Every structure is written in structure tokens, then in C-alpha cells.
Amino acid sequence: MASSKNPQARETLNKFKMEVASQIGVNLKQGYNGDLTSKQAGSVGGEMVKRMIEKASTQM
């Protein structure tokens, strides 16, 4: 994964993840989030992928 080799990419993805979580109402915090349900955690990742695909589609 590119973000593991690029600290700036990792930081950008973390900011994006926190923004998405906030917008969809998931209480995501820095560090450990083991108290989230699989549904909550999956909804954040799924929404991130959805938005990245939409962004890439508009740039084609």
C-alpha cells in the first residue's frame, strides 16, 4: 500500500476517514476504535471507497 511508504498519503487518508465518519455519524476517534461495530466500521470504509470512485470517474 502506498500510504505505508508515504507519511503524507497516510495523513491525508486519515483526515479523509475522520471527515467521512463525522459526516455519516460514526463516532471515530484517533487510535483504538474497537468499540465500533463491524457495520459502523464497514460503513466508513465503504463510503470512502464510494467517494474515491466517484471522484476518479469525474476526472476521466
N, C-alpha and C positions, 0 to 999 in steps of 0.2 A: 504494500500500500504506500502510495506516495507521501501521505501525511506522516508516516513514521520516520521518514528521512528528511522531512521539511517541517521544522517547527512552526513556521508561519502558516503553512497549509493546515496543520493541526489546530492552531489557534483560530483560524478562520472557520473551520468546520465546527469547533466547539461553540463559537459565537452563534453560528447558524443553528446549531442544535438547540441552544438555550432559547433563541428567538422563536423557533418553531414550537418548542414545548410551551412557552409562555402563551403563544397565540392560540394553541389548541387546548389550553387549560390543564396541562400536566405539570405538577409541581416538581420540576427537575432542579437539582442543585449541584454545585461543584462537588466532585468527589463521589462518594459512595451513594448509590441510588437503589440499593437492594430492597427498599421498602415499596418500590413501584411494582405493579402487577405486570405480567407479560403483555397484557393488552395495552397498558399505558406506554410501556417502553417501545413496543412494536409500532404504536401509532405515531410516535415521534420519528422513528426511523422511516416508516412508510411515507409520512408526509414530506420528509426531507427528500427522499428519492423522487416522489411525485413532482416536487417543485424543481429539482435539478433537471428532470426530464423535460418539463415544460420550458424551462429556461434554455436548454440546449435546442429544443425544437424551434423556438422562436429565432434562434441565432443561425439556423441553417439556411 
